[in-house]
């Protein structure tokens, strides 16, 4: 079938996928006919003029449509076309009324003025000089970005990658990519190696080109950070890269030598094996070891009348400490560094309160922190003192020129604190620990609290586990389960699972239940019924107090399917609720959502208008308050902070009616429902079951198969992480 060319103006956008740029458009052609056009048209706007090359097809449901294979954007020329174009909110800050005033003033010269002489926009009533400058910058950004997105679409690169790349490299992006396609592998972009490599080959890069080999080596190391590895043995890295690129081992070794010479890799030896690090991970691991040992070797004199202070702490909190707990608090008074660990019901939270009370009686200024916002909020609730995320404590900031994250607090500008207490340490990776230790004054006391039997950090390393297993740092391992905790089947089953024993599923008590499901589909149906009616009606637990967990995202009992079921049950579609589809999910006003990556420069404001700031972090959960389809914005309220997302940022959000167990780390919920049906052997393991159980405060319900619970309990295998902190602490780093 021969290709045809259509030319016309976009009359309507029926559908657009921000992930890949796929759209369904209504195009008003030159002959007055309006046709349906489908294909990759990144960021289309009503009023734009297009020249589309493609062919006609017939869809079984939607009838005749034109499939676009190539397109060229034609800037609108007549005043009515320009008015329609700008009225489509192509430029933030310009709505239909302001667009009319601008076009009335400049006519067919409007777009040239906006791009080349934006200061003249101040001639229009309602536009200040500052706003004129902002409009000009936004317009140039949109024009450049659309051009880049079309280039990316032509080469089958992800449309969302264009936004990040343009922000990083600006108007010179395309020329720079012709020179070196592997610039797209910059860590800040998070580009998929396969797509970039295919693009590079299209650009004529040879299979053994040094740029390709070096990019492949660095990709393998960065990719393995996702598996928690701080480094890779040299031979494993050589083999994996050779397989990835289909080149010889010697070619990879030559690339490694070049990267070592350029200081983009670091070579070392641990336990007699040659290993390779990314420089930042090597520095983090080595410096963590050095700083931890320095704090551990710093002894503080016991305060006068220590025993009296301990008694006063118990009286003020209304608690009678066990001898093990009392000794831990004594140790905290004299240690530069103390690790405290134990399972549920062993009193970690109680000890934290006692240590805090003691430190305050000693006149020490204490700061409290945790890895996530939810963990910090919980810390505040149990201690009655302000706690923050580690990122906020260190004043995380993004460099406006490079886009790179840095912490205001470091060794040159340390925290103003005499003691630092950190909870949920099992979630802290080696990079974040390094930043934290750098910011703590040398004479301060550090108390690190956590449970190493929970899931390891999402990021590289297992520093809390490594610290405990090294045997080189002062630590207290709490083992006594207190009488009140022994009455909880949640607590006792968590300990059974941790010891490899099957949890009691038949001993029906009021805080732990097992509901058998006949099929995977019935798991979701049962869970939806529990959340929507049974728990609110029978136990007075509202849906927002319930968190559904699953080991996996996939399948009928995975989070993707469960989120759709729960949305339909708890927040169904309504003419009164705006919604927006992104990928496979339709976001709706009232939905519970989660931020899934750290965004340090997105702005927020307090819901009461008392303050503004920046930064939303991986794991933060909020509610969609409003969706403005005209302005292409969505507003989420996270506790007392309100954040506005552009539709192009929706990839940072996921529905949170159901979440993976990994995503629930550091949180505690009044009620937890765990879907236990099937999944990968890497997900059906003891750590995930133990972590899921310990997320529940008052009620845990497992829905699924007893066989799956048994498999998870027996499967104690954990993915081995290549991390050197334990050996370095033990002095075996050679």
C-alpha positions as CSV (number, residue, x, y, z in Angstrom):
1,X,0.0,0.0,0.0
2,X,1.4,3.4,-1.0
3,X,2.0,6.0,1.6
4,X,-0.2,9.1,1.6
5,X,0.4,12.6,3.0
6,X,-2.2,14.5,5.1
7,X,-1.9,18.1,6.2
8,X,-4.1,19.7,8.8
9,X,-4.7,21.1,12.2
10,X,-5.2,19.1,15.4
11,X,-8.8,19.5,16.3
12,X,-8.8,17.2,19.4
13,X,-6.6,14.8,21.3
14,X,-8.6,11.6,22.0
15,X,-5.8,9.7,23.8
16,X,-2.1,10.1,24.5
17,X,0.3,7.8,26.3
18,X,3.1,9.8,28.0
19,X,5.3,6.7,28.3
20,X,5.8,6.2,24.5
21,X,4.2,9.1,22.8
22,X,1.4,7.1,21.2
23,X,-1.7,9.2,20.4
24,X,-5.1,9.1,18.9
25,X,-5.9,12.5,17.2
26,X,-8.7,14.2,15.3
27,X,-7.0,16.0,12.4
28,X,-9.0,18.7,10.5
29,X,-7.5,18.5,7.0
30,X,-7.2,21.2,4.4
31,X,-10.3,20.0,2.5
32,X,-12.4,20.5,5.7
33,X,-12.7,16.8,6.4
34,X,-11.8,15.6,10.0
35,X,-10.1,12.2,10.2
36,X,-8.7,10.0,13.0
37,X,-4.9,9.8,13.1
38,X,-3.1,7.2,15.2
39,X,0.7,6.9,15.9
40,X,3.6,8.4,17.8
41,X,3.0,12.1,18.1
42,X,4.8,13.3,21.3
43,X,3.0,16.0,23.3
44,X,0.3,17.0,20.7
45,X,-1.6,20.2,21.2
46,X,-5.0,21.3,19.8
47,X,-4.3,23.9,17.1
48,X,-1.0,22.5,15.9
49,X,-0.5,22.0,12.2
50,X,0.9,18.6,11.1
51,X,2.1,17.0,7.9
52,X,1.5,13.3,8.4
53,X,2.8,10.5,6.2
54,X,1.2,7.1,6.6
55,X,-1.5,4.8,5.3
56,X,-5.2,4.1,5.9
57,X,-6.5,1.2,7.9
58,X,-9.7,0.0,9.4
59,X,-10.2,-0.8,13.1
60,X,-12.8,-3.3,14.1
61,X,-14.1,-0.9,16.8
62,X,-13.1,2.6,15.7
63,X,-13.5,2.3,11.9
64,X,-11.4,4.0,9.3
65,X,-8.2,5.7,10.6
66,X,-4.9,7.0,9.3
67,X,-1.7,5.3,10.7
68,X,1.1,7.9,11.0
69,X,4.6,6.6,10.1
70,X,6.3,10.0,9.8
71,X,5.2,13.5,10.7
72,X,6.4,17.0,10.5
73,X,5.2,19.8,12.8
74,X,4.3,23.0,10.9
75,X,4.0,26.0,13.1
76,X,0.6,27.7,12.8
77,X,0.7,30.7,10.5
78,X,-2.6,32.6,10.5
79,X,-3.8,34.5,13.5
80,X,-6.8,32.1,14.1
81,X,-4.4,29.1,13.9
82,X,-2.0,30.7,16.4
83,X,-4.8,31.6,18.7
84,X,-6.1,28.0,18.7
85,X,-2.5,26.8,19.2
86,X,-1.8,29.0,22.2
87,X,-5.3,28.4,23.6
88,X,-4.5,24.7,23.9
89,X,-2.1,25.6,26.8
90,X,1.0,24.7,24.8
91,X,2.8,27.2,27.1
92,X,2.3,27.2,30.8
93,X,0.8,30.5,32.0
94,X,-1.1,31.2,28.8
95,X,-4.8,30.3,28.7
96,X,-7.4,31.2,26.1
97,X,-8.0,34.7,27.4
98,X,-4.4,35.7,27.6
99,X,-3.7,34.0,24.2
100,X,-6.4,36.2,22.6
101,X,-4.8,39.4,24.0
102,X,-1.3,38.3,22.8
103,X,-2.6,37.5,19.3
104,X,-4.6,40.7,19.1
105,X,-1.3,42.6,19.8
106,X,1.1,40.7,17.6
107,X,-1.0,38.8,15.0
108,X,0.9,36.5,12.7
109,X,4.2,37.6,14.3
110,X,3.2,36.2,17.7
111,X,5.3,33.0,17.6
112,X,8.4,34.8,16.4
113,X,8.0,37.4,19.1
114,X,7.7,34.7,21.8
115,X,10.8,32.9,20.6
116,X,13.1,35.8,19.6
117,X,11.8,38.9,21.5
118,X,9.9,37.6,24.5
119,X,10.5,40.8,26.4
120,X,8.0,42.5,24.1
121,X,5.2,40.3,25.6
122,X,5.2,42.8,28.4
123,X,3.4,45.2,26.0
124,X,0.3,43.0,26.6
125,X,-1.8,43.9,29.6
126,X,-1.5,41.4,32.4
127,X,2.1,40.3,31.5
128,X,4.9,41.6,33.6
129,X,8.5,41.7,32.5
130,X,9.2,38.7,34.6
131,X,6.3,36.8,33.3
132,X,7.3,37.7,29.7
133,X,10.7,36.2,30.3
134,X,9.2,33.0,31.8
135,X,6.8,32.6,28.8
136,X,9.7,33.0,26.4
137,X,11.8,30.4,28.2
138,X,8.9,28.0,28.4
139,X,8.0,28.4,24.7
140,X,11.6,27.8,23.6
141,X,11.7,24.7,25.9
142,X,8.5,23.4,24.3
143,X,9.6,23.9,20.8
144,X,13.0,22.3,21.4
145,X,11.5,19.5,23.4
146,X,9.0,18.6,20.8
147,X,11.7,18.5,18.1
148,X,13.8,16.2,20.3
149,X,10.9,13.9,21.1
150,X,10.2,13.5,17.4
151,X,13.9,12.6,16.9
152,X,13.6,10.1,19.7
153,X,10.5,8.6,18.3
154,X,12.1,8.2,14.9
155,X,14.9,6.2,16.6
156,X,12.6,4.2,18.9
157,X,13.9,5.8,22.1
158,X,11.5,6.3,25.0
159,X,9.6,9.6,24.7
160,X,9.9,10.3,28.5
161,X,13.7,10.1,28.1
162,X,13.6,13.2,25.9
163,X,12.5,15.4,28.7
164,X,15.4,14.4,31.0
165,X,17.9,14.6,28.1
166,X,16.8,18.0,27.0
167,X,17.0,19.4,30.6
168,X,20.6,17.9,30.8
169,X,22.0,18.9,27.4
170,X,19.7,21.7,26.1
171,X,19.4,22.8,22.5
172,X,22.6,21.0,21.5
173,X,21.3,17.6,22.4
174,X,20.8,16.1,18.9
175,X,24.3,17.3,17.7
176,X,25.9,15.9,20.9
177,X,24.1,12.5,20.4
178,X,25.4,12.3,16.8
179,X,28.9,12.7,18.2
180,X,28.4,10.1,21.1
181,X,25.1,8.3,21.3
182,X,26.2,6.8,24.7
183,X,25.8,10.2,26.4
184,X,22.3,8.8,26.9
185,X,23.8,6.4,29.4
186,X,24.4,9.2,31.9
187,X,23.3,8.0,35.3
188,X,20.9,10.9,35.7
189,X,18.9,9.8,32.7
190,X,18.2,6.2,33.6
191,X,18.0,5.2,29.9
192,X,17.6,1.5,29.0
193,X,20.9,0.2,27.6
194,X,19.3,-1.9,24.9
195,X,17.5,1.0,23.3
196,X,20.5,3.3,23.5
197,X,22.8,0.6,22.1
198,X,20.4,0.0,19.1
199,X,20.3,3.7,18.5
200,X,24.1,3.9,18.6
201,X,24.4,1.1,16.1
202,X,22.0,2.9,13.8
203,X,24.3,5.9,14.1
204,X,27.1,3.7,12.8
205,X,28.9,2.8,16.0
206,X,31.0,-0.4,15.6
207,X,30.5,-3.4,17.9
208,X,33.9,-3.0,19.4
209,X,34.0,0.8,19.5
210,X,35.6,1.9,22.7
211,X,32.6,4.2,23.5
212,X,30.3,1.2,23.3
213,X,32.6,-1.1,25.4
214,X,33.1,1.4,28.1
215,X,29.4,2.2,28.2
216,X,28.6,-1.5,28.5
217,X,31.0,-2.0,31.4
218,X,29.6,1.0,33.4
219,X,26.1,-0.2,32.6
220,X,26.7,-3.6,34.0
221,X,28.1,-2.1,37.3
222,X,25.2,0.3,37.6
223,X,22.6,-2.4,36.6
224,X,23.9,-4.6,39.4
225,X,23.5,-1.8,42.0
226,X,19.8,-2.7,41.6
227,X,20.6,-6.1,43.0
228,X,22.3,-4.5,46.0
229,X,25.9,-5.1,44.8
230,X,28.5,-2.5,45.8
231,X,31.0,-4.0,43.4
232,X,31.5,-7.0,41.1
233,X,34.4,-9.4,40.9
234,X,36.5,-8.5,37.9
235,X,36.0,-11.9,36.1
236,X,32.2,-11.7,36.6
237,X,32.1,-8.2,35.2
238,X,34.3,-9.2,32.2
239,X,32.1,-12.2,31.4
240,X,28.8,-10.3,31.8
241,X,29.9,-7.4,29.6
242,X,31.3,-9.6,26.9
243,X,28.0,-11.5,26.8
244,X,26.0,-8.3,26.7
245,X,28.0,-6.7,23.8
246,X,29.0,-9.9,22.0
247,X,32.6,-9.0,22.1
248,X,35.7,-10.9,23.4
249,X,36.9,-10.8,27.0
250,X,40.2,-9.1,25.9
251,X,38.2,-6.3,24.4
252,X,36.3,-5.8,27.7
253,X,39.6,-5.9,29.7
254,X,41.0,-3.2,27.4
255,X,37.9,-1.1,28.2
256,X,38.3,-1.7,31.9
257,X,41.9,-0.5,31.7
258,X,40.9,2.7,29.9
259,X,38.2,3.4,32.5
260,X,40.7,2.8,35.4
261,X,43.1,5.2,33.8
262,X,40.4,7.8,33.4
263,X,39.4,7.2,37.1
264,X,35.9,6.1,36.1
265,X,36.4,2.7,37.8
266,X,38.3,1.7,40.9
267,X,40.1,-1.7,41.3
268,X,40.7,-3.3,44.7
269,X,41.1,-6.8,46.3
270,X,38.9,-8.4,48.9
271,X,39.6,-11.9,50.3
272,X,42.2,-12.3,47.6
273,X,39.8,-11.6,44.7
274,X,40.1,-8.7,42.2
275,X,37.0,-6.5,42.3
276,X,35.8,-3.4,40.5
277,X,33.8,-0.5,41.9
278,X,32.2,2.6,40.6
279,X,34.2,5.4,42.3
280,X,31.4,6.7,44.4
281,X,30.6,3.3,45.8
282,X,34.2,2.6,46.6
283,X,34.6,5.9,48.5
284,X,31.3,5.3,50.3
285,X,32.3,1.8,51.6
286,X,35.9,2.8,52.6
287,X,34.8,6.0,54.3
288,X,31.9,4.2,56.1
289,X,34.4,1.7,57.5
290,X,36.8,4.4,58.7
291,X,34.1,6.6,60.3
292,X,32.3,3.7,62.0
293,X,35.4,2.5,63.6
294,X,36.3,6.1,64.7
295,X,33.0,6.6,66.4
296,X,33.1,3.1,67.9
297,X,36.5,3.8,69.5
298,X,35.3,7.1,71.0
299,X,34.4,6.5,74.6
300,X,32.4,9.1,76.7
301,X,32.6,9.4,80.4
302,X,29.5,8.1,82.3
303,X,27.4,11.0,83.5
304,X,27.3,11.6,87.3
305,X,24.5,9.8,89.0
306,X,23.8,7.6,86.0
307,X,21.6,5.1,87.9
308,X,19.5,8.0,89.2
309,X,19.0,9.3,85.7
310,X,18.0,5.8,84.5
311,X,15.4,5.6,87.3
312,X,14.1,9.0,86.4
313,X,13.8,8.0,82.7
314,X,11.7,5.0,83.7
315,X,9.5,7.1,86.0
316,X,8.9,9.7,83.3
317,X,8.0,7.1,80.7
318,X,6.0,4.9,83.2
319,X,8.1,1.9,82.2
320,X,10.1,-0.8,84.1
321,X,13.0,-1.8,81.9
322,X,14.4,-5.3,81.9
323,X,18.1,-5.8,82.8
324,X,19.0,-6.2,79.1
325,X,17.2,-3.0,78.2
326,X,18.8,-1.1,81.2
327,X,22.3,-2.2,80.2
328,X,21.6,-1.0,76.6
329,X,20.7,2.4,77.9
330,X,23.8,2.5,80.0
331,X,25.9,1.6,77.0
332,X,24.3,4.4,75.0
333,X,25.5,6.9,77.7
334,X,29.1,6.0,77.2
335,X,29.4,4.8,73.6
336,X,30.3,6.9,70.6
337,X,28.4,4.3,68.5
338,X,25.8,1.7,69.5
339,X,23.8,-0.7,67.3
340,X,20.5,-2.0,68.7
341,X,18.7,-4.8,67.0
342,X,15.9,-7.3,67.8
343,X,12.6,-8.6,66.4
344,X,9.1,-7.4,67.1
345,X,8.0,-7.3,70.7
346,X,11.6,-7.1,72.1
347,X,11.4,-3.5,73.1
348,X,13.5,-1.6,70.5
349,X,11.0,1.3,70.5
350,X,10.9,1.3,74.4
351,X,14.7,1.5,74.5
352,X,14.7,4.4,72.0
353,X,12.4,6.3,74.4
354,X,14.7,5.6,77.3
355,X,17.8,6.6,75.6
356,X,16.2,9.8,74.4
357,X,15.0,10.6,77.9
358,X,18.5,9.9,79.3
359,X,20.2,12.1,76.7
360,X,17.9,15.0,77.3
361,X,18.5,14.8,81.1
362,X,22.2,14.9,80.3
363,X,21.7,18.1,78.3
364,X,22.5,16.6,74.9
365,X,20.9,18.0,71.8
366,X,19.3,15.0,70.0
367,X,18.1,14.6,66.4
368,X,15.9,11.7,65.2
369,X,15.8,10.4,61.7
370,X,14.6,7.4,59.6
371,X,15.1,6.5,55.9
372,X,11.5,7.2,54.8
373,X,8.8,9.8,55.5
374,X,6.5,7.1,56.9
375,X,9.2,5.7,59.2
376,X,10.0,9.2,60.4
377,X,6.3,9.9,61.1
378,X,6.0,6.7,63.1
379,X,9.2,7.7,65.0
380,X,7.6,11.0,65.9
381,X,4.4,9.3,67.1
382,X,6.2,6.8,69.4
383,X,8.7,9.3,70.9
384,X,6.7,12.5,70.9
385,X,9.7,14.3,69.4
386,X,10.2,15.6,65.9
387,X,11.8,13.2,63.5
388,X,12.7,13.7,59.9
389,X,13.9,11.6,56.9
390,X,17.7,11.3,56.6
391,X,17.5,13.3,53.4
392,X,15.7,16.2,55.1
393,X,18.0,16.0,58.1
394,X,21.0,16.4,55.7
395,X,19.1,19.1,53.7
396,X,19.1,17.3,50.4
397,X,19.4,19.8,47.5
398,X,19.7,19.6,43.7
399,X,22.3,21.7,42.0
400,X,20.3,23.8,39.5
401,X,23.2,23.7,36.9
402,X,24.0,20.0,37.0
403,X,20.8,18.5,38.3
404,X,22.9,16.4,40.7
405,X,21.8,15.8,44.3
406,X,24.0,17.0,47.1
407,X,23.6,17.4,50.9
408,X,24.1,20.8,52.5
409,X,25.1,19.0,55.7
410,X,28.5,17.3,55.4
411,X,31.9,17.3,57.2
412,X,32.4,21.0,56.4
413,X,28.9,21.9,57.7
414,X,28.0,19.2,60.2
415,X,24.7,18.8,62.0
416,X,24.2,20.8,65.2
417,X,23.7,17.8,67.4
418,X,25.3,15.9,70.3
419,X,23.4,12.7,69.6
420,X,21.9,11.2,66.4
421,X,19.3,8.4,66.7
422,X,18.3,6.6,63.5
423,X,15.5,4.0,63.3
424,X,14.8,1.4,60.5
425,X,18.5,1.0,59.7
426,X,18.0,-2.1,57.7
427,X,16.7,0.1,54.9
428,X,19.8,2.4,54.7
429,X,22.2,1.7,51.9
430,X,25.9,2.3,51.9
431,X,25.7,5.6,50.0
432,X,23.2,7.2,52.3
433,X,25.0,5.9,55.4
434,X,28.2,7.5,54.1
435,X,26.5,10.9,53.7
436,X,24.9,10.6,57.2
437,X,28.2,9.7,58.9
438,X,30.0,12.6,57.1
439,X,27.5,15.1,58.6
440,X,27.7,13.9,62.2
441,X,30.2,15.8,64.5
442,X,33.1,13.6,65.6
443,X,32.2,13.9,69.3
444,X,28.6,13.1,68.9
445,X,26.9,9.8,69.9
446,X,25.2,7.7,67.3
447,X,22.5,5.1,68.0
448,X,21.5,2.9,65.1
449,X,18.3,0.8,65.5
450,X,17.0,-1.8,63.2
451,X,16.0,-5.4,62.4
452,X,18.5,-7.1,60.0
453,X,16.1,-10.0,59.4
454,X,13.8,-7.6,57.4
455,X,14.5,-7.0,53.7
456,X,17.8,-5.4,52.8
457,X,18.0,-1.9,51.4
458,X,16.8,-1.2,47.9
459,X,20.1,0.5,47.2
460,X,23.6,-1.1,47.2
461,X,25.1,-2.8,50.2
462,X,23.7,-4.2,53.5
463,X,25.5,-1.9,55.9
464,X,23.4,-2.6,59.1
465,X,23.7,-6.3,58.6
466,X,27.4,-6.0,57.8
467,X,28.0,-3.9,60.9
468,X,26.4,-6.5,63.1
469,X,28.0,-9.5,61.5
470,X,31.5,-8.0,61.7
471,X,31.5,-8.2,65.5
472,X,33.7,-5.1,65.5
473,X,31.1,-2.5,66.7
474,X,29.3,-2.2,70.1
475,X,25.9,-3.7,69.7
476,X,22.9,-5.0,71.7
477,X,20.8,-7.8,70.4
478,X,17.4,-7.9,72.2
479,X,16.0,-11.4,72.5
480,X,13.3,-11.2,75.2
481,X,9.7,-11.1,74.0
482,X,7.7,-9.2,76.6
483,X,4.6,-10.6,78.1
484,X,2.2,-8.2,76.4
485,X,3.8,-8.9,73.0
486,X,3.4,-12.6,73.7
487,X,-0.3,-12.2,73.6
488,X,-0.1,-11.1,69.9
489,X,-0.2,-13.8,67.3
490,X,1.3,-11.2,64.9
491,X,4.4,-11.0,67.0
492,X,4.7,-14.7,67.8
493,X,4.1,-15.7,64.2
494,X,6.8,-13.3,63.0
495,X,9.3,-14.9,65.3
496,X,8.2,-18.4,64.2
497,X,8.7,-17.5,60.6
498,X,12.1,-15.9,61.4
499,X,13.2,-19.2,63.0
500,X,12.0,-21.2,60.0
501,X,8.8,-22.5,61.7
502,X,5.4,-22.4,60.1
503,X,3.2,-19.7,61.4
504,X,0.0,-20.7,63.3
505,X,-2.7,-20.3,60.8
506,X,-5.4,-22.3,62.6
507,X,-5.1,-20.7,66.0
508,X,-7.7,-18.0,65.4
509,X,-7.2,-14.9,67.5
510,X,-8.3,-11.4,67.1
511,X,-5.1,-10.1,65.4
512,X,-4.0,-12.8,62.9
513,X,-6.2,-14.6,60.4
514,X,-5.7,-16.8,57.4
515,X,-8.4,-17.0,54.6
516,X,-8.0,-19.8,52.1
517,X,-8.7,-18.9,48.4
518,X,-9.8,-21.4,45.8
519,X,-8.2,-19.5,42.9
520,X,-5.8,-16.7,42.2
521,X,-8.7,-14.5,40.9
522,X,-10.6,-15.1,44.1
523,X,-7.7,-13.7,46.2
524,X,-8.3,-10.2,44.7
525,X,-12.1,-10.5,45.1
526,X,-11.8,-11.5,48.8
527,X,-9.4,-8.7,49.5
528,X,-11.6,-6.1,47.8
529,X,-14.5,-7.3,49.9
530,X,-12.5,-7.1,53.1
531,X,-11.4,-3.6,52.4
532,X,-14.7,-2.2,51.1
533,X,-17.2,-3.8,53.6
534,X,-16.1,-6.6,56.0
535,X,-13.4,-4.8,58.0
536,X,-15.1,-1.4,58.1
537,X,-18.5,-3.0,59.1
538,X,-17.3,-5.7,61.5
539,X,-14.1,-4.3,63.0
540,X,-14.5,-0.5,62.6
541,X,-11.3,-0.3,60.4
542,X,-11.7,2.2,57.6
543,X,-10.2,1.5,54.2
544,X,-7.5,4.2,54.6
545,X,-6.2,2.3,57.6
546,X,-5.8,-0.9,55.6
547,X,-2.7,-1.7,53.5
548,X,-2.8,-4.5,51.0
549,X,0.6,-6.1,50.3
550,X,1.8,-8.7,47.8
551,X,5.2,-10.2,47.1
552,X,4.8,-9.5,43.4
553,X,3.5,-7.0,40.9
554,X,2.4,-9.6,38.3
555,X,-0.6,-12.0,38.2
556,X,-4.2,-11.7,39.4
557,X,-2.9,-11.6,43.0
558,X,-0.1,-9.1,42.2
559,X,-0.2,-5.4,42.9
560,X,-1.0,-4.2,39.4
561,X,-4.3,-6.3,39.3
562,X,-5.1,-5.6,42.9
563,X,-4.8,-1.9,42.5
564,X,-7.4,-1.9,39.8
565,X,-9.8,-4.1,41.8
566,X,-9.4,-1.9,44.9
567,X,-9.8,1.3,43.0
568,X,-13.1,0.0,41.5
569,X,-14.3,-1.0,45.0
570,X,-13.1,2.0,47.0
571,X,-13.0,4.9,44.5
572,X,-15.2,4.1,41.5
573,X,-15.5,6.3,38.5
574,X,-17.9,9.2,38.8
575,X,-19.0,12.2,36.7
576,X,-17.9,14.3,39.6
577,X,-14.3,12.9,39.6
578,X,-11.7,13.9,37.0
579,X,-9.3,11.2,35.9
580,X,-6.2,10.7,33.7
581,X,-4.9,7.5,32.2
582,X,-1.1,6.9,32.4
583,X,0.2,3.6,31.1
584,X,-2.0,0.8,32.3
585,X,-3.7,2.7,35.2
586,X,-6.2,5.5,35.2
587,X,-5.5,8.0,38.0
588,X,-8.6,9.4,39.6
589,X,-9.4,12.1,42.1
590,X,-9.4,10.5,45.5
591,X,-6.9,7.7,44.7
592,X,-4.2,6.7,47.1
593,X,-0.8,7.0,45.3
594,X,2.9,6.5,46.1
595,X,5.9,8.4,44.9
596,X,8.2,5.8,43.4
597,X,11.5,7.7,43.0
598,X,13.3,10.5,44.8
599,X,12.5,13.9,43.3
600,X,14.5,16.5,45.1
601,X,13.5,19.6,43.2
602,X,9.7,19.2,42.9
603,X,8.0,22.0,44.9
604,X,5.5,21.5,47.7
605,X,3.6,23.8,49.9
606,X,1.9,23.2,53.3
607,X,-1.8,22.7,53.0
608,X,-2.3,25.5,55.5
609,X,-0.1,27.8,53.4
610,X,2.4,28.2,56.2
611,X,5.5,27.1,54.3
612,X,6.9,26.0,51.0
613,X,9.8,23.6,50.2
614,X,11.1,21.0,47.7
615,X,11.5,17.3,47.6
616,X,9.2,14.3,47.5
617,X,10.8,10.9,48.2
618,X,10.5,7.3,47.2
619,X,7.8,5.7,49.3
620,X,5.8,8.8,50.2
621,X,2.1,8.0,50.1
622,X,-0.7,10.6,49.4
623,X,-4.1,11.2,48.0
624,X,-5.0,12.8,44.6
625,X,-6.9,15.9,45.5
626,X,-7.5,17.2,42.0
627,X,-6.8,16.6,38.3
628,X,-6.9,19.5,35.9
629,X,-7.0,18.0,32.4
630,X,-6.9,21.5,30.7
631,X,-3.8,22.6,32.6
632,X,-2.4,19.0,32.4
633,X,-1.7,19.0,36.2
634,X,-2.5,16.7,39.1
635,X,-2.3,17.7,42.8
636,X,-1.4,15.1,45.5
637,X,-1.6,15.8,49.2
638,X,1.1,14.0,51.2
639,X,0.0,14.4,54.9
640,X,0.3,18.2,55.3
641,X,2.1,18.9,52.0
642,X,0.5,19.6,48.6
643,X,2.5,18.8,45.4
644,X,1.6,19.6,41.8
645,X,2.6,17.2,39.1
646,X,2.7,17.9,35.4
647,X,1.2,15.1,33.4
648,X,4.7,14.3,32.0
649,X,5.7,13.5,35.6
650,X,3.1,10.8,36.2
651,X,5.7,8.1,35.8
652,X,6.8,9.1,39.3
653,X,3.5,7.9,40.8
654,X,1.9,4.5,41.3
655,X,-1.4,3.5,42.8
656,X,-0.9,2.5,46.4
657,X,-4.1,0.7,47.4
658,X,-1.8,-2.4,47.1
659,X,2.0,-2.3,47.2
660,X,4.8,-4.8,47.1
661,X,6.2,-5.9,50.5
662,X,9.5,-4.2,49.4
663,X,7.7,-0.8,49.1
664,X,6.2,-1.2,52.6
665,X,9.5,-1.3,54.4
666,X,9.7,1.2,57.3
667,X,6.0,1.5,57.6
668,X,3.4,0.3,60.1
669,X,-0.3,0.0,59.4
670,X,-3.3,-0.6,61.6
671,X,-4.3,-3.5,59.4
672,X,-2.4,-5.4,56.7
673,X,-3.8,-7.9,54.2
674,X,-1.2,-10.0,52.5
675,X,-1.9,-11.8,49.2
676,X,-0.1,-15.1,49.2
677,X,-0.6,-17.1,46.0
678,X,2.4,-17.4,43.7
679,X,5.4,-15.7,42.2
680,X,9.1,-16.0,41.6
681,X,11.1,-18.1,44.0
682,X,13.2,-14.9,44.6
683,X,10.1,-13.2,46.0
684,X,8.5,-16.1,47.8
685,X,11.0,-16.1,50.7
686,X,11.2,-15.9,54.4
687,X,12.4,-12.3,54.6
688,X,9.4,-11.1,52.6
689,X,6.9,-13.0,54.7
690,X,8.6,-11.8,57.9
691,X,8.7,-8.2,56.7
692,X,5.0,-8.3,55.7
693,X,3.9,-9.7,59.0
694,X,5.8,-7.1,61.0
695,X,4.1,-4.2,59.1
696,X,0.8,-4.9,60.9
697,X,0.1,-3.2,64.2
698,X,-3.4,-4.5,65.2
699,X,-4.5,-6.9,62.5
700,X,-2.9,-9.2,59.9
701,X,-4.9,-11.2,57.3
702,X,-3.3,-13.6,54.8
703,X,-5.4,-14.4,51.8
704,X,-4.3,-17.2,49.6
705,X,-2.8,-20.7,49.9
706,X,-1.3,-22.4,52.9
707,X,1.2,-24.0,50.6
708,X,2.5,-20.6,49.5
709,X,3.0,-19.5,53.2
710,X,4.9,-22.8,53.8
711,X,7.1,-22.2,50.7
712,X,8.0,-18.7,51.9
713,X,8.7,-19.9,55.4
714,X,11.1,-22.6,54.2
715,X,12.8,-20.5,51.6
716,X,15.6,-18.8,53.6
717,X,17.7,-18.2,50.5
718,X,18.7,-14.6,50.1
719,X,20.4,-13.1,47.0
720,X,24.1,-12.8,48.0
721,X,25.2,-9.2,47.8
722,X,28.7,-8.2,46.8
723,X,29.6,-5.8,49.6
724,X,32.9,-5.3,51.4
725,X,32.0,-3.4,54.5
726,X,32.0,-6.4,56.9
727,X,35.5,-7.5,55.7
728,X,36.8,-4.0,55.8
729,X,35.6,-3.5,59.4
730,X,37.3,-6.8,60.3
731,X,40.6,-5.5,58.7
732,X,40.4,-8.2,55.9
733,X,40.4,-5.7,53.0
734,X,43.4,-7.1,51.2
